[in-house]
Structure formats: C-alpha cells, structure tokens
C-alpha cells in the first residue's frame, strides 16, 4: 500500500487505493497519473478529457511504438498507440508536441 501525505482539502485515500498493488497492474494508470500531475505542475486547474487522453497517448508513444513496450493484456493505451502509429504512419521518434498536435 502506498501512503501519501495527508491533506485536509484532498482525500488522498482514494489516490492511494488507485495506486495500490491491486490496481497498478493496469499500466495506463501510471500514464494517467503522470499526465494529471504534469498539468497540475503547470498550474492548470481545469482539464478537458481530450487533453488528458492525448497527453497519455503522446507520453506512452515512444515506449510503445519504438520499443514495443507491453502495457498489459487489458491495457488499451498500447493498442491505441499502435493503431494510430500503423494507420497514419507516424514515426516512433516523433516529438510529443507533434503527436499531441496530430491528435
């Protein structure tokens, strides 16, 4: 179990549960959390679902398209990256910004 610092304004138990061993086997959650954290660090207070998903895809892009990283048998993020890469012929080394612009 992951123990996060307590916060009066945020129920961290929910995040602890999402990141627990039981749920961490779904790798997309790591990309989900990384993307949310990145937007928070940039000071963004509101986020569109599309922005979050596009950032997740772009973050996973190189690992999946170039190195064929297997994100797990239930993980659709890997399938999405491979589908877009193959269908549109986008290079595995394409910069993240360009992938997000395309999406």
C-alpha angles and dihedrals in degrees: 000000000000115000113207125190112273118251128191093214099044131049098225092181088080092055091044089055093049091051095044120118090257092064104026091084087083099079095196087076090067090054090044092053093044091052094048091047091050092053091047091051088052088055096249111155099180126042132187117226089235091056091052095048093045091051091049091052093047092047093051093041103094095040093051102034098041105029098025091232109193109226094189137287094272096043115110094183089078091049092050093051093048093046094051092043094052099038096048100028094234113171119248088230095054110133116256092243091057092049091051091048090052093049 
